Amino acid sequence: MNSRFVTKQSQEIPVDYRLINRAGRWLVYDVIVEGVSLVSNYRTQFDKVIRTSSYPEMLRQLRDKKSPPASHPTVGPPRGAGPRDAL
């Protein structure tokens, strides 16, 4: 599935989605922004951590990132902001 986002400066950003059909539902399993795959990017990062330390260390880092520290509350987009406002 192909999309294009348009910024406030009228710049088009191509976004592609890779989909998989599971039990009759289409699910997104990868997002490619300007030719850069999220899945590929994560694989590269995971591989680097595993090569330089270990698989358990990679899991520890993922668990640490899963929930924000209590001193840094999660901040969402401004009220009334739509997808175009995020660009």
Secondary structure by P-SEA (a helix, b strand, c coil): ccccccccccbbbbbbbbbbbcccbbbbcbbbcccccaaaaaaaaaaaaaaaccaaaaaaaaaaacccccccccccccccccccccc
